[in-house]
Amino acid sequence: MSLSREEMAANVARDIPDGAYVNLGIGQPTTVADYLRPGSGVILHTENGMLGMGPPATGHEIDPDLTNAGKQPVTELPGASYFHHADSFAMMRGGHLDVCVMGAFQVSVTGDLANWSTGAPDAIPAVGGAMDLAIGAKQVFVMMTLFAKDGRPKLVPECTYPLTGRGCVSRVYTDVATFAIGAEGVRVVETFGISVEELISSLCIPLVSSPEI
């Protein structure tokens, strides 16, 4: 059975190292914050200028001046700090983030990322800080469904949409499988409700299976 968005977020959170500095992209990746292990020491960064972001704010906790980059109300953890937008981007570009988690339209077998535009004439570009994160974070995790609404795979031999970054993605978390991308190619880490053989027949890319699968 394929995973829900919540289960995908839990899988991402599980693989984030303790004590890591992490940026969660707009949209689905923000839900990863809900599944970080208490006491893990993971410190969340937002590109609009906050370090030490806490869980989403609800009810009386909501402060309209305290939001993440997606304009969602959030809380702050003890020791949280605030800084200029330019300083936040300097952190991103300077290699100070251990992990960033982003969504994607496409990821290639070599780890190229396309997530800011489909290239369609009427598409609204939404690059934000994605390019800065893609080249600046030590690891880039992508969280997406494996297949688009029209059934086409998003894990592809080569991206056909405008690129966000080249060779930057190290892990891809989807609703039916988790993949690691490295020098050996695309490795299937685990599957959910689908076999490796079914994956191979559904994708036009070579796959390497982990020994335990």
N, C-alpha and C positions, 0 to 999 in steps of 0.2 A: 504494500500500500504506500502510495506517495506521501511525502511529508507535508504538513501544513506550514504556513509561514512562521508560526511560533516554533515549531520543531526545527525548522531550518535555522532560526535565530539561536536556538539552544545549542545546535551543533557548532555554529561559529563561535559562540561564547566559550564553549568547552575547549576550543583549540587556541584561544588567546592566552599567551603565557602570563603567569603571575607577575605583577609589577610593571606590566607593559604600559606604554603611553599610546593611546588608541584614538583614532578619529572615526566616527561612524557617519557615513554618508546620509544624505537626505532620503527620506522614504523608508522603505523596508529595513535597511541596515540599522536604523535607530532603535528597532525593537531588540537588538542584541543586548542593549543596556539592561533589559529586564531579566536577563539570564546569566549575568556575570556572577560568579561564585562570591558570596560574602567573605570578606577577608582576603580576596585575591590580590588586592593592592593595585588593580588596574585603574589607571587614571585616564579619564575621558577628556579629549580636547575638541573644541568646536572652532571652526574656522572664523566665526564672527568675534572671537576673542575671549574664550573662557577655558580654563584648565581646572579640572576637578568637578566636572558636571555630574550631577546625581540622576536619579530616575526621573521619569516624566512627572510633572506637577499636576495635581488634581485638586478640585475643590478649593478650599481656603489657601492651599499652597501656591496657587497660581499668582505669579507676579508678571504683569505685561512687559516689564523691562528685562525679564530674565528668560531668554529663549535660546534654543539652539539655532544652527544655521538654516534649518527648515521652518523657522518661526514657530516651533512648537514650545509651549511652556515647559520648563525643566526646573529641577531643584539643584541646589549646590551642596557639595559635601564639605566637611570641615577642612579648612586650608585652601579652599577654592580661590583662584585668582583671576583677574580680568586685565585685559591689555588691548592695545590698539590693533585694529584689523591688519595693519602692515606687519606688526610683530608676530601676529598669528600666522600669517603667510610665510614669514621668515622661518618659523618653527617647522612648517610643512616642507618648505623647499630645502631647508638645511639638514635634513636627515635626522631630525630629533624625534620623529614618531616611529614607533616599532611596528605598528599595524594600522592600516586603514581598511575599512569595510565599505564597499560600494556596490551599487547595482550595475547592470550592464545590458546593452542591446546585443552585443556579441563579444565573445572572447575567442582568440585564435589558438591553435595548437602550440604556438610559440609564446603565448602569454600576452599578445597584443590586446589592448582594451579599447572598445568603442562604447561609450555610454553617454555622450552628450547630444547627439543628433542622429536621426535616421537618414539624413541627407535629402529627405523629401522636400519639394518646393514649399509646402505649407508647414513644415516642421518648425517648431519653436526651439532654437538652440538654448541649452541650459547647462553650460559647461561649469559655471561656478568655480570652485577650487579643485575640480577633479583632476585637471592636468598637473597641478602642483602636488597633489597628493600621490598621483600615480608615479611621479618620478622621485618624490621625496621620501615616502614611507619605505621602511626597510622590507616590509611585506605587504602585498596587496591581496586582500581576500575579496572575492566577488560572490554576491548572494543574488541568485536569480532563478527563475523557472528554466528548465533545460530546453523547453520548446516554446516558441512564440504562439500567439493565438491562432495563426494560420498553419500551425504544425511544423514549421521550419525550425531546425535546431539552432540554438544560439551559440553552441560550442562548434566552431567552424574551422576549416582548413586555413582560411584567410579572411580577415574582416572586410566586409564590403561597405560598411558605414564609416564615416569620418573617425579617425583614430583619436583617442584620448592620450594614449601612451603606448610605446613599443616594449615588448618583452618584460612587462612589469607585473603581471598577475602570477601569483604563486599557488593560489588555491581557489577552487570554484565550488560553491555550495549550492546544490539545486534540490528540487523536490524529489528527484528519483535517484540521485547519486552525488557523491562528493569526489572531486578530482584534484590531484596535485599536478602542477605543471613544472617541469624541470628539464634538465639536459637530456634525460632519457625519453622525453615526450610527455604525453598525457597519461597519468596513472590513475586508475580507478581505486579509490581508497575504500569506499563502501557503497552499497546499493540499497535502495528501499523499494520493495515491491517490483523489482525488475532484475533480470539476470544480466551478467556481463555480455552474454551472447546477444541478448535483445538490444542492449545498448549499442553494440558493434553494428548490428543491422539497421539501427535507427540513425546512427551518426556516420558522416562521411569522413571520418578521421581514424587513424590507428590508435588503439588503446592498449595500455599495459595494465594488467590486473595485479593487484596486490596478492601475495601468497595466501593470505587467509580468506580471500573471497572465492 
